[in-house]
Amino acid sequence: MSQPWLPPDGVTRTSDVITVSAGMFKGGEFRCPAADALKTRGYHTTDPVPRRRERLEHFALGPFMAACDIRSGPAGSSPRTRTGPLHDGLRTWSEHGVQMYESAFPLDPERPLHEVPEPWTYRYRPSGPDPRDAQEYRLTVWGRCLASPDGAYRELRLPVHRLRDLPPDGFTAAVALVLAEGAPGPPPEHVRIVEFALFDGRTRELFAGSREEARARYREHGPAALAGVLDGREYRPGSACGGCPYLSVCPALRTAPGLLGIEAHDRPRRTWSVTSGRAYRACPARDHMRRLHLPTADSVEREVTAERGRALHAYLAERHAHGSPRPCTVEVPEEWVPQGFDLPSDERALGALLLRRHAAVCPLRYVGDGTDVRTEPRVVRHDTTADVVVLAAPDLLYRDAGSWVWRETKTSVTDRRSDRPLLERYPQLALAVVLIARGDLGGEPFRARVELEVLRPGGADLEIIDPFAPANRVTAEKVLRAMVADWHGDDQYAARPGRSCERCEVARWCTASSVSEAAA
């Protein structure tokens, strides 16, 4: 028998109406199932803590929707979608998206469609006692809602950045039901769901059919998907924690007061990682546009050296996580490149050589069984002093005689060594030092350490850092404070044009950059 769904301590249910937005059916690693379930059921924290809002708009599709509201409404009307002030990059991106939308959906005099003033909502009232104590269920959709003049045809256009993998069947089924049965307006005869990519104007039809076909699609895929949303139990700390209203009562998110060495002073809650810290240090606008998930230039993002590094990490992650832990050997398959990576023959050969070098320093030589290995684990901590959710993903955590070891793996095409201090060159090592020194990872401190593995053509270097050495901890804390301090107080993310523009993956959306390379 399955365990009953229970809310965490510290929340109160304030509504007997269950409301599910269609986006929750998409799931994915960036959503928290437990938070979605709490939200749908109408729970709020007993003692809510007021939070300061960001000055700039942080929803990348909001300005596009607002522009479409103005475009489709009466002259002088205000947009239904409310947005804050726009960053230069978001403004450029939104203007581009509107142009793509107008090109993808030109006016058709033979089949005129108008935008409906209110998105459709499907409502259902249980006829008897409900297991979730709900008086009513509501399903809502978001996007551009259009209908024929007589209401017999409905179309939902879903804006996305780019067309990626198809959404889950449960998502399409739920949206189809809302279009077929939702109010306001008379029931339609036919409905259509289409995705639209703001980046290049491409469209993809997800569903087109009669009202009955839409209902049949929901009967096939919808109920199980709905139950999965409403009964979600997994607390999944990560990027979603930044805006989560249940953060203070989350049983899975660990706190780490003072981790970053700064104080909040009435700042918006944010998320931070070493990757975003590097981007901000190069250019604040770059970090902001990356956080908005604006499309990046493949020529930079998938540059061959970076792609080889990611392929190596993917191979090692799969190898280390597969079955009983066995140390890697020099026997590397000829076709070692994981699916999804495209490397030329010389890079494949170089990658195989580097993987053979790894065998000499493979950490699996020290572990007892699979419980001693964590491959690319998600390490998330809430620095309550700074009100920042810190995100990290070590290449490997492994246990050596009861002590946790944090291993990072890097590659180099040369055998030259840098004289720059390791903790400054690789800030993720600084974060690891501070976390281990604080006892944050648990385990025995006796052999706890931070390791840097650098794979070179001539061999593998293994640097070992003692997190309990006072000099190392002081340096690590200094590195973290230096990376976070300016970012923590920044509300504008002004561009910093310079040489880094040439290697900026989001330069296309920045008017301050001299780089005009397409983000293909």
Buried (B, 14 or more C-beta within 10 A) or exposed (E): EEEEBEBBEBBEEEEEBBBBBBBBBBBEEEBBBBBBBBBBBBBBBEEEEEBEEBBBBBEBBBBBBBBBBBEBBEEEEEBBBEBBEBBBBBBBBBBBBBEBBEEBBEEEEEEEBEBBEEBBBBBEEEEEEBEBEBEBBBBBBBBBBBBBEEBEBBBBBBBBBEBEEEBBBBBBBBBBBBBBBBEEBEEBBBBBBBBBBBBBBBEBEBBBBEBEBBBBBBEEBBEEBBEBBBBBEEBBBBBBBBBBBBBBBBEEBEEBEBBBBBEBEEBBBBBBBBBBBBBBBBBBBBBBBBBBEBBBBEEBEBBEEEBBBBBBBBBBBEBBBEEEBEBBEEEBEEEBBBEEBEBEEEBBEBBBBBBBBBBBBBBBBBBEEEEBBBBBBBBBBBBBBBBBBBBBBBBBBBBBEBBBBBBBBBBBEEEEEEEEEBBBBBBBBBBBBBBBBBEBBEBEBEBBBBBBBBBBEEEBBEEEBBBEEEEBBEBBBBBBBBBBBEBBEBEEBEBBBEEBBEBBBBBBBBEBBEBEBEBE
